[in-house]
């Protein structure tokens, strides 16, 4: 069996699926935070954080999406690090506007009190505990009882 016809086909049509017009987009520590205590009945509890990146993604052109974050607690400071990335394909794109959200939790339990949450160059004061909310189910900009920090 000869591979020549197959290789000729790939050479002729292989470029149809390439994304030479694509651009890799990366956002670091950029976006709004949704902060929620995991429990309000315990004297201290970990927190959940959702990072809502400031991006409007097309379902047809924004591909290979990835979002992650981490939470570190140092005394009364909560540091959130986040990265969201995707490939943006050129051409005609649908005008829908999808969101990119990263989810993470603190490893440490946090006692009730006032903390400074730091994300990128932004810092805000937050009071814990907050009411628990299932951030994973909100999908979009969460409503109360999520503490929305921007």
Secondary structure, DSSP 4 states (H G I P E B T S, - for coil): --SHHHHHHHHHHGGGG--TT-EEEEEES-SEEEEEES-SSSSEE-EEEEEE-S--B-TTTEEEEEEEEEEEEETTEEEEEEEEEEEE--S------B--EEEEE-SS-EESEEEEEEETTEEEEEEE------HHHH-SS--TTSEEE-
